[in-house]
Amino acid sequence: MKKLESKEQFDQAKKEKSIFLFSADWCPDCRFLDPFMPEMEQTFSEFNFYYVDRDQHIEIAQEMDIFGIPSFVAYRENEETGRYVGKERKTPEQVTAFLETV
């Protein structure tokens, strides 16, 4: 998973087929995703996955109305195609179901 470094990178990535994972190092529900996300990236390899540290990119999180983490937002050709936003822990099955719809 690529780590988002800048707003410019975010704007460019939205033009691709991308999944943004809004997260933070201190978030236990976010860390719950760590063991199974590499497999998700392989299964859904048509997407570019980006890790967005909510604390480092608070302006992007606010712009995107991300108030709970972990949250996923999908983009294709600069259009949002789906979001799975909330502060609850997400299971592999829930993440898979979301990725299958975007």
Backbone as a printed PyTorch tensor [residue, N CA C, xyz], in Angstrom:
tensor([[[  0.8590,  -1.1690,   0.0000],
         [  0.0000,   0.0000,   0.0000],
         [  0.9060,   1.2330,   0.0000]],

        [[  0.5810,   2.1570,  -0.8920],
         [  1.3540,   3.3920,  -0.9630],
         [  0.9030,   4.3340,   0.1450]],

        [[  1.8400,   5.0440,   0.7360],
         [  1.5100,   6.0310,   1.7550],
         [  1.3370,   7.3840,   1.0710]],

        [[  0.2120,   8.0100,   1.3010],
         [ -0.0510,   9.3130,   0.7050],
         [  0.8930,  10.3430,   1.3130]],

        [[  1.5570,  11.1000,   0.4330],
         [  2.5450,  12.0770,   0.8850],
         [  2.0830,  13.5210,   0.7490]],

        [[  1.1240,  13.7910,  -0.1570],
         [  0.7560,  15.1950,  -0.4010],
         [ -0.6480,  15.3090,  -0.9780]],

        [[ -1.1870,  16.5160,  -0.9030],
         [ -2.4970,  16.8110,  -1.5130],
         [ -2.4100,  16.6270,  -3.0220]],

        [[ -1.2920,  16.9960,  -3.6050],
         [ -1.1060,  16.8320,  -5.0580],
         [ -1.1610,  15.3580,  -5.4500]],

        [[ -0.5310,  14.5160,  -4.6550],
         [ -0.5810,  13.0750,  -4.9140],
         [ -2.0140,  12.5670,  -4.7880]],

        [[ -2.7430,  13.0540,  -3.8020],
         [ -4.1370,  12.6700,  -3.6120],
         [ -4.9710,  13.0570,  -4.8330]],

        [[ -4.8120,  14.2980,  -5.3000],
         [ -5.5650,  14.7640,  -6.4650],
         [ -5.2380,  13.9410,  -7.7050]],

        [[ -3.9820,  13.5720,  -7.8800],
         [ -3.5810,  12.7500,  -9.0220],
         [ -4.1520,  11.3350,  -8.8960]],

        [[ -4.0960,  10.7660,  -7.7010],
         [ -4.5620,   9.3920,  -7.4790],
         [ -6.0650,   9.2680,  -7.6950]],

        [[ -6.8190,  10.3330,  -7.4420],
         [ -8.2730,  10.2840,  -7.6620],
         [ -8.6010,  10.0750,  -9.1310]],

        [[ -7.6870,  10.3950, -10.0140],
         [ -7.9040,  10.2170, -11.4580],
         [ -7.7390,   8.7550, -11.8660]],

        [[ -7.1140,   7.9650, -10.9900],
         [ -6.8830,   6.5460, -11.2590],
         [ -8.0250,   5.7360, -10.6390]],

        [[ -7.8720,   4.4510, -10.6820],
         [ -8.7910,   3.5500,  -9.9880],
         [ -8.1660,   3.2750,  -8.6300]],

        [[ -8.5740,   4.0650,  -7.6150],
         [ -7.8730,   4.0660,  -6.3370],
         [ -8.7980,   3.8450,  -5.1520]],

        [[ -8.2230,   3.2430,  -4.1240],
         [ -8.8730,   3.0750,  -2.8280],
         [ -8.0130,   3.8170,  -1.8130]],

        [[ -8.6460,   4.7180,  -1.0630],
         [ -7.9500,   5.4530,  -0.0150],
         [ -8.4080,   4.9110,   1.3370]],

        [[ -7.4450,   4.4790,   2.1310],
         [ -7.7220,   4.0240,   3.4870],
         [ -7.3060,   5.1360,   4.4330]],

        [[ -8.2830,   5.7860,   5.0390],
         [ -8.0170,   6.8190,   6.0420],
         [ -7.8320,   6.1130,   7.3790]],

        [[ -6.7020,   6.3870,   8.0270],
         [ -6.3120,   5.6370,   9.2000],
         [ -5.4160,   6.5060,  10.0810]],

        [[ -4.9190,   5.9280,  11.1640],
         [ -3.9320,   6.5800,  12.0260],
         [ -3.1980,   5.4920,  12.8070]],

        [[ -1.9470,   5.7690,  13.1180],
         [ -1.1250,   4.7780,  13.8170],
         [ -1.6810,   4.4110,  15.1920]],

        [[ -2.3170,   5.3530,  15.8590],
         [ -2.7900,   5.1390,  17.2290],
         [ -4.1540,   4.4370,  17.3070]],

        [[ -4.7880,   4.2040,  16.1670],
         [ -6.1600,   3.6910,  16.1050],
         [ -6.1800,   2.1500,  16.1630]],

        [[ -6.6820,   1.5460,  17.2600],
         [ -6.6750,   0.0830,  17.3530],
         [ -7.5640,  -0.5980,  16.3060]],

        [[ -8.6990,   0.0020,  15.9630],
         [ -9.5530,  -0.6040,  14.9330],
         [ -8.8920,  -0.5340,  13.5620]],

        [[ -8.0600,   0.4800,  13.3440],
         [ -7.3050,   0.5860,  12.0920],
         [ -6.2300,  -0.4930,  12.0320]],

        [[ -5.5520,  -0.7380,  13.1460],
         [ -4.4960,  -1.7510,  13.1940],
         [ -5.0770,  -3.1500,  12.9940]],

        [[ -6.3550,  -3.3300,  13.2990],
         [ -7.0290,  -4.6120,  13.0790],
         [ -7.0110,  -4.9870,  11.5950]],

        [[ -6.9650,  -3.9830,  10.7020],
         [ -6.9540,  -4.2180,   9.2560],
         [ -5.5990,  -4.7170,   8.7460]],

        [[ -4.5340,  -4.3900,   9.4550],
         [ -3.1750,  -4.6510,   8.9730],
         [ -2.9260,  -6.0830,   8.4990]],

        [[ -3.3440,  -7.1070,   9.2390],
         [ -3.0210,  -8.4700,   8.8040],
         [ -3.6660,  -8.8770,   7.4720]],

        [[ -4.8390,  -8.3670,   7.1590],
         [ -5.5150,  -8.8500,   5.9500],
         [ -5.4970,  -7.8720,   4.7690]],

        [[ -5.0070,  -6.6700,   4.9480],
         [ -4.9960,  -5.7220,   3.8220],
         [ -4.0590,  -6.1340,   2.6870]],

        [[ -2.8810,  -6.7310,   2.9470],
         [ -2.0620,  -7.1720,   1.8050],
         [ -2.7920,  -8.1640,   0.8980]],

        [[ -3.5700,  -9.0580,   1.4950],
         [ -4.3530, -10.0110,   0.6940],
         [ -5.4410,  -9.2810,  -0.0980]],

        [[ -6.0630,  -8.2740,   0.5020],
         [ -7.0760,  -7.4720,  -0.2100],
         [ -6.4560,  -6.7790,  -1.4150]],

        [[ -5.2580,  -6.2580,  -1.2250],
         [ -4.5740,  -5.5770,  -2.3270],
         [ -4.2860,  -6.5450,  -3.4720]],

        [[ -3.9340,  -7.7730,  -3.1520],
         [ -3.6870,  -8.7780,  -4.1920],
         [ -4.9840,  -9.1840,  -4.8810]],

        [[ -6.0270,  -9.4140,  -4.0960],
         [ -7.3120,  -9.8450,  -4.6450],
         [ -7.9170,  -8.7630,  -5.5350]],

        [[ -7.7820,  -7.5180,  -5.1320],
         [ -8.3570,  -6.3900,  -5.8720],
         [ -7.2350,  -5.5580,  -6.4950]],

        [[ -6.3790,  -6.2400,  -7.2530],
         [ -5.1770,  -5.6160,  -7.8050],
         [ -5.4730,  -4.5820,  -8.8910]],

        [[ -6.7230,  -4.4980,  -9.3380],
         [ -7.0650,  -3.4670, -10.3270],
         [ -7.0790,  -2.0720,  -9.7060]],

        [[ -7.0460,  -2.0010,  -8.3720],
         [ -7.0250,  -0.7310,  -7.6470],
         [ -5.6130,  -0.3860,  -7.1920]],

        [[ -5.3450,   0.8980,  -7.0880],
         [ -4.1660,   1.4000,  -6.3900],
         [ -4.6310,   1.7400,  -4.9770]],

        [[ -3.9740,   1.1670,  -3.9880],
         [ -4.3410,   1.3920,  -2.5920],
         [ -3.4160,   2.4340,  -1.9780]],

        [[ -4.0220,   3.3890,  -1.2690],
         [ -3.2760,   4.4540,  -0.6010],
         [ -3.6510,   4.5120,   0.8690]],

        [[ -2.6410,   4.5720,   1.7000],
         [ -2.8230,   4.7690,   3.1390],
         [ -2.7650,   6.2670,   3.3880]],

        [[ -3.8310,   6.8320,   3.9600],
         [ -3.8900,   8.2540,   4.2660],
         [ -3.8970,   8.4030,   5.7820]],

        [[ -2.7970,   8.8990,   6.3320],
         [ -2.7370,   9.1470,   7.7620],
         [ -3.6040,  10.3580,   8.0650]],

        [[ -4.6840,  10.1260,   8.7690],
         [ -5.6620,  11.1760,   9.0280],
         [ -5.0410,  12.3510,   9.7770]],

        [[ -4.0960,  12.0880,  10.6640],
         [ -3.4720,  13.1580,  11.4300],
         [ -2.5290,  14.0040,  10.5760]],

        [[ -1.8530,  13.3770,   9.6280],
         [ -0.9370,  14.1110,   8.7510],
         [ -1.6780,  14.8490,   7.6470]],

        [[ -2.8600,  14.3690,   7.2970],
         [ -3.6280,  14.9570,   6.1900],
         [ -5.0330,  15.3190,   6.6580]],

        [[ -5.1060,  16.0560,   7.7550],
         [ -6.3990,  16.4010,   8.3530],
         [ -7.2390,  17.2290,   7.3890]],

        [[ -6.5900,  18.0780,   6.5670],
         [ -7.3550,  18.8990,   5.6270],
         [ -8.0430,  18.0430,   4.5680]],

        [[ -7.4080,  16.9710,   4.1350],
         [ -8.0280,  16.0580,   3.1620],
         [ -9.1840,  15.3190,   3.8410]],

        [[ -8.9620,  14.8490,   5.0560],
         [-10.0170,  14.1430,   5.7890],
         [-11.2280,  15.0460,   5.9820]],

        [[-11.0020,  16.2980,   6.3210],
         [-12.1150,  17.2340,   6.4960],
         [-12.8260,  17.4910,   5.1670]],

        [[-12.0490,  17.7000,   4.1280],
         [-12.6230,  17.9300,   2.7930],
         [-13.4820,  16.7550,   2.3450]],

        [[-13.0610,  15.5470,   2.7290],
         [-13.7630,  14.3270,   2.3290],
         [-14.8480,  13.9190,   3.3310]],

        [[-15.0590,  14.7050,   4.3860],
         [-16.0340,  14.3900,   5.4310],
         [-15.7510,  13.0430,   6.0950]],

        [[-14.4770,  12.7990,   6.3890],
         [-14.0670,  11.5920,   7.0940],
         [-13.9570,  11.9400,   8.5680]],

        [[-14.9210,  11.5090,   9.3590],
         [-14.9330,  11.8280,  10.7800],
         [-14.6510,  10.6060,  11.6410]],

        [[-14.7130,   9.4320,  11.0690],
         [-14.4010,   8.2050,  11.7900],
         [-13.3850,   7.4080,  11.0040]],

        [[-12.5070,   6.7360,  11.7210],
         [-11.5220,   5.8820,  11.0630],
         [-11.5480,   4.5160,  11.7260]],

        [[-11.2400,   3.4720,  10.9820],
         [-10.7880,   3.4440,   9.5980],
         [-11.9440,   3.6550,   8.6160]],

        [[-11.6290,   4.3070,   7.5200],
         [-12.6200,   4.5550,   6.4730],
         [-11.9850,   4.3540,   5.1130]],

        [[-12.7890,   3.8580,   4.1840],
         [-12.3440,   3.6370,   2.8110],
         [-13.1350,   4.5410,   1.8680]],

        [[-12.4490,   5.1160,   0.8850],
         [-13.1080,   5.8870,  -0.1630],
         [-12.5200,   5.4320,  -1.4900]],

        [[-13.3900,   5.1190,  -2.4460],
         [-12.9640,   4.6390,  -3.7630],
         [-13.1740,   5.7180,  -4.8120]],

        [[-12.2130,   5.8080,  -5.7300],
         [-12.2900,   6.7600,  -6.8420],
         [-11.9440,   6.0700,  -8.1460]],

        [[-12.5540,   6.5810,  -9.2000],
         [-12.2270,   6.1530, -10.5630],
         [-12.4690,   7.3590, -11.4620]],

        [[-11.4350,   7.7440, -12.2080],
         [-11.5310,   8.8590, -13.1540],
         [-12.0780,  10.1220, -12.4900]],

        [[-11.5460,  10.4310, -11.3120],
         [-11.8800,  11.6480, -10.5580],
         [-13.3060,  11.6720, -10.0100]],

        [[-13.9820,  10.5230, -10.0160],
         [-15.3340,  10.4140,  -9.4740],
         [-15.3270,   9.4330,  -8.3150]],

        [[-15.9470,   9.8280,  -7.2230],
         [-16.0740,   8.9080,  -6.1050],
         [-17.0580,   7.8100,  -6.4850]],

        [[-16.6360,   6.5580,  -6.3000],
         [-17.4890,   5.4290,  -6.6690],
         [-18.0380,   4.6920,  -5.4510]],

        [[-17.5750,   5.0640,  -4.2600],
         [-18.1010,   4.4370,  -3.0630],
         [-17.3020,   4.8240,  -1.8450]],

        [[-17.9300,   4.6450,  -0.6890],
         [-17.2290,   4.9000,   0.5720],
         [-17.7680,   3.9760,   1.6500]],

        [[-16.8710,   3.5980,   2.5050],
         [-17.2000,   2.7860,   3.6760],
         [-16.5950,   3.5410,   4.8500]],

        [[-17.3900,   4.4330,   5.4070],
         [-16.9150,   5.3840,   6.3970],
         [-17.5270,   5.0610,   7.7500]],

        [[-16.7070,   5.0940,   8.7610],
         [-17.1880,   4.8710,  10.1120],
         [-16.0560,   4.5070,  11.0300]],

        [[-16.3140,   4.6140,  12.3110],
         [-15.2510,   4.3520,  13.2730],
         [-15.2650,   2.9270,  13.8170]],

        [[-16.1580,   2.0830,  13.3120],
         [-16.2250,   0.7140,  13.8270],
         [-15.1490,  -0.1570,  13.1940]],

        [[-14.8100,  -1.2060,  13.9110],
         [-13.8550,  -2.1950,  13.3920],
         [-14.4720,  -2.8900,  12.1830]],

        [[-13.6780,  -3.0730,  11.1440],
         [-14.1710,  -3.6850,   9.9110],
         [-13.5260,  -5.0550,   9.7200]],

        [[-14.3480,  -6.0360,   9.4060],
         [-13.8590,  -7.3960,   9.2110],
         [-13.4060,  -7.5810,   7.7650]],

        [[-12.6260,  -8.6340,   7.4960],
         [-12.2480,  -8.9190,   6.1130],
         [-13.4730,  -9.0830,   5.2010]],

        [[-14.5160,  -9.7020,   5.7220],
         [-15.7260,  -9.9050,   4.9190],
         [-16.3980,  -8.5740,   4.5720]],

        [[-16.4120,  -7.6540,   5.5140],
         [-17.0150,  -6.3380,   5.2570],
         [-16.2060,  -5.5500,   4.2300]],

        [[-14.8900,  -5.5850,   4.3570],
         [-14.0330,  -4.8740,   3.4060],
         [-14.1640,  -5.4900,   2.0190]],

        [[-14.2040,  -6.7980,   1.9430],
         [-14.3800,  -7.4800,   0.6460],
         [-15.7040,  -7.0840,   0.0190]],

        [[-16.7730,  -7.0870,   0.8020],
         [-18.0840,  -6.7180,   0.2740],
         [-18.0670,  -5.2950,  -0.2660]],

        [[-17.3980,  -4.3770,   0.4250],
         [-17.2920,  -3.0070,  -0.0600],
         [-16.5080,  -2.9570,  -1.3780]],

        [[-15.3530,  -3.5930,  -1.4100],
         [-14.5100,  -3.5350,  -2.6090],
         [-15.1760,  -4.1690,  -3.8280]],

        [[-16.0250,  -5.1530,  -3.5950],
         [-16.7500,  -5.7840,  -4.7160],
         [-17.7850,  -4.8520,  -5.3280]],

        [[-18.2020,  -3.8000,  -4.5940],
         [-19.2430,  -2.9050,  -5.1050],
         [-18.7040,  -1.6670,  -5.8130]],

        [[-17.4010,  -1.4080,  -5.6870],
         [-16.8440,  -0.1850,  -6.2780],
         [-16.0890,  -0.5280,  -7.5370]]])
